[in-house]
């Protein structure tokens, strides 16, 4: 690390040898590997740019080193995928903060309130209740905007009878939570009632039937089948869920192409959604823990 974080690193990672880089990581590379007698050195392929890899390769060639740079993927993520009880406790606290925020906002939201106003009220509440940071951008999307899964809050005012998707998270002790709710103010039409009912049934089915050892694609299919049978298969375009922990999105993934097995101690979201362009969308998301039995 560099000067900005050296003392923090020494304090928070006392069991590790900390190297201080005075220029950039490429400039400190020779010093970093000197005397280690390494033949192969792994690097995180998803986090090292092509330009930096080229710099490191040029340095090795310049000093006539025989060290081989070996791309790796998911080493750290694999170590984080199963949570310890202490980690689950922190995530639970982060979920509790979000639960209270959703209860708070449901009590003050009203027709005519803008998406940005709602997002700001939520952010203030999360901070006041102990969230260290906001782990991802708050989503408040109303009417046609709610058909965009990752819409940004706008000045659009909430109207009667339309869906409002709220997707928020909190962070406690470095660990995140992630929950979504969809509400409708005033008189809701038949489309909303049918779509909402379908999403609820899909989520409850998945939560009830996902078992330890099941693959992510089979878990996804539990909810997807219900949505397809209701005639909305093409409107559910993302995966059923994702792992959560130090990052708001991490392994495991629950989706049509996920072969990863779900094991005890994993923490992930279940978030089916239906999105109809020009009308709106409905998503319901909860954070769950995979347990044996």
N, C-alpha and C positions, 0 to 999 in steps of 0.2 A: 504494500500500500504506500501512499505518500504521506507527507507531513500532516495533512488535514485530518487523517484518521489513525495515525500511528499510535497515539496514546489510547484511543478508544479500542483499537485492535488488541493492544497489549492487555488492557483491562478485561475486555469481553472474551478474549480467546487465550487464556493463560497457558493452555496446554499445547499451544502451537508456537513454532518458531516464526517470528514476524520479520519480514524483510521490508526496509524502507527504500522506496524508489525515489531517487532525487530528480530525475528527468521524467521519462515515460517508461512504460514497461519494457519496450524494446531496448531503450538505453541501458536499463538495469539488468537486462537478460544475462549478459556474460557473468556478472557478479553473482547473480542468482544461482547459476548452475555450476559455478566454479567449485571444484573440490568434491562434487557429489558423485563423480564417477558413474554417470548415467549413460546407458546405451539407447534407451527409448524414453520419451517423455510424452505423456498424454496431454491433450488440450481439449477443452470443451468446444466442439465444432460449431455449435449453435451460437456461441458467444464470442468467438474470435473472428474478426472480419478477415476477408481475403487480404486486404492491405497489410494488416498486422501480421498475418501468417507469412506474407512475403518478406516483411522486415525481419522477422525472426529467422527465416531461412537464409536470408542474405548475411545476417550476422554469423550464423553457424558456418556458412561457406567461407566467410572472411577469416575466421579464426581456425579454419580447417578442422572443425569438429566433426566427429562421426556420429553425433547424437541425432537420432531419428525422431521427428515430431509425428506423433500418432493421433489421428482424430478419434475422439470418444464421444459418446452421446448418452446422456441420461444417468451418468454415474451418481451425481449428487441427488438428482431427482429420485432415483431408485432408493437411496438411503432414507429419503424423507417420506416415502409413500405410505408406510405404516407408522401411525402415530403412537407415542407413548401416552399413558394415562394423564400425565401432566400437560401434554400438548392438547389433548382432547378437552381438558378442563379449561384451558385458555380459549379454545375455539368456542366452547359452550358459553363462556362469559361474553364473547363477541356476538354470539347469536342472541343472547338475552338483551344486549343493548339494542340490536336491530329490531327485535320483537317490540321493545318498548317504544322505539322510534316510529314503527308502523302504527302502533296503537295511538300514539300522540298525533300523528298526521291525519289519521282517520277521523280524529275528533275536531280538527280545525279546517280541513280542506272544504272548499265550497265552490259552487259554480261561479265563474268569473275570475278565480284565482289563476295566475299564470303558472306554467310549468317551472319557470325559474324561481318564482316565489316559493313554490312547494319544495324544490330542491334545496333552497337556502334554509328554509325552516328545518328540513331534515338534517342538513349538515351541522347547523348550530346545535341541534338536540344531541346528535351523535357525539360532538365534541364535549358538550356539557356533561354527558353521562359517562365519559371516560374513554372514548375511542381515541387511541394515540394519533392516528391519521385516518384519512378516508382511503381505503385500499384500492378503490377504482372510482372512476367518474360516476356520480349518482345519475341514474336514469329516471326521468319523469317524462312520459310520452303519452299524449292524449289524442283521441280521435284518430285520424289517418296516420299521425306520427307514431302511434303505438304499433303499427305494422312494421316499423323499423326496429329490429331486435336491440340495436345499440344506439338508439336515437339520443341526441343531445337535448337537454332542456332548452326550450325557447320561450319567447314572450307570448306564445299562444295561450289563450284563456280556456279554462275547462268549461265544457258545455254539457247541458243536460243530456242524459241518455247515451253517452259515448264511453268507450273503455279508456281507462287511465292505468298504464303500466308503471309501477314503481319498483326499481331494482336497486338495492342498497347493501352496503356492507360496513362492518366496523372492524377495528383491529385492537387486540388486547395482548400485551406481552409479545408482540411481533406476529401474532396469528390472526388470520382473517375469518370473517363470516360472509355469507352471500345469500340473500333472500329476495324474492320477488313476490309482489302481489298485484292483482288487477282489480280495480274497483269501478263502479259505475254510479254516478250521481243522478238522481231523478229517475225518470221512467226508462227502463232498459228494454230494447227491442228483442224480438224473438231470436235474431241472429246472435246477439250477445248471450242470451240465456243458453242457446244450444252450444255455442263455442265454449263458453265458460264451463258448462256441465261436462263437455267432452274432455277438456284439459284436466279438470278435477278428477274425473274417473281414470284418466291415463296416469296421473301422478299416483293416486292411491293404489292402483293396480301394480305399478312398478315397486312402490315401497313395500307392499304386502308380499310380493312374489320374488323379489331379488334375494338370492341366497349366496352364502359363502361358496366360492369356487366358480360361480357363474362368470362367463366372459362379458366384457363390456358391450359387445354387439347384441348378445342375447338379452341383457338387461334393457338396452335401448329398445329392442323389439317388443318388449312387454307393453310399453306405452305407445309405441308407434303403431302397433296393430289396432289399438282402440281408436286412435286418431284417423287411421286409414279407413276403418270400418264406418266411421261417421262421415266420410267423404272429404276429409281435409288432409289427406296424406301429403299432397304437394305443398301444403301450407306449413308443414313442420320441417323446416330446412336445416336445423342444427341438431347437434347431438343431445342426448337426454341429460347429460351432466358431466361434471369435471371434478377432479380432486381439489381440495382447498387446504391451506395450511399457512406456511410462511408467505406463500404467494397466493393471490386470490384465484388463480387458475394454474393447476399443476396436475400431475398424475394422481389417480388413474383417469382415463377418459372413458365415458360411456357414450358410444356412438355406433353407427352402422359398420364402421371399419375397425373397431377396437377389439382385439383378441385378448387383451390383458385380463387376467383373472382377478376377481374381487376377493380380497382376503380380510380376515378379522383385523381391526385396527385402522383400516382405511377410512378416511372422511371425504365425502363427496356430495355434490348437489344432485337433486332430482328436479329437473326444470323443463317439463314439456311445454310447448307453446304452439299456438296457431296464429298465423299472420295473413291477413287478407288486405291486399293493396287497395287503397281508396276507402276502406272501411276502418280498419284498425286491427289490433291484436290482443291476445290474452296469453299471459305467461304466469305460471305459479311455480315458485322455486323454494325448496327447503334444503337445509344442510343436514345430512344424516351420517351416522356411524355404522360401519359394517361390523356386526358381532357374530360370534360363533353360535350356532343353534337358532 
